[in-house]
Amino acid sequence: MVDMGRNEDPKREAILASAFTQFSRYGYRRTSMEDIAKATGISRPSLYSYFESKEEIFRCLSASLHEQSLGDAECHLKGAPGHSDEPLDLAARVEAALVARLCPFHEVITQSAHGSEIADENNQLCGDVVRESQERFRGMLANAIKAGVRAGEVDLKAAGLTPASAAELLHLGGAGLKQGAPDTASLAKRLKRFVRVFFTGLH
């Protein structure tokens, strides 16, 4: 579930929460603004005073999920307070960041009977949001790996990698592991093995 708690307006939060539930249960195409208004317990005019269209609501949900996952991933990469239960070595931090980044989206897709449709609509309506989010995540990974190189945690020279290229491989490889994973637990296990193999080859 997307955490709408970062929005300031409670009614706006309620609209987004109701829309998320409606999209998950009935799919994007079958959900109407009337459905979202009824689920929220407000009138259509009230709903339109917050959002101009269903597309805008969907984009806001997508942006919220991306921001949420990026914030969590960054905290893991930096070993920020609140994530101190995670081992602080680079491989473990990268693993936790990939899980934080990729699993929320996979959960949305796998837990809804309309997951494929939601994924397709996200690509069509939110392509710019997705691309910008991916670039930011790769930048975070690259910075963490660069710091790991300076600290002697990893050696990229033998593999002919730069922090940016290593980050790209980790991100693309991790994203590819979503294919066929039935749930987030399975994806998390795949990511752990993948990161372990990746960093073992760089020592």
Beta strands, then each sheet from edge to edge (+ up, - down):
end
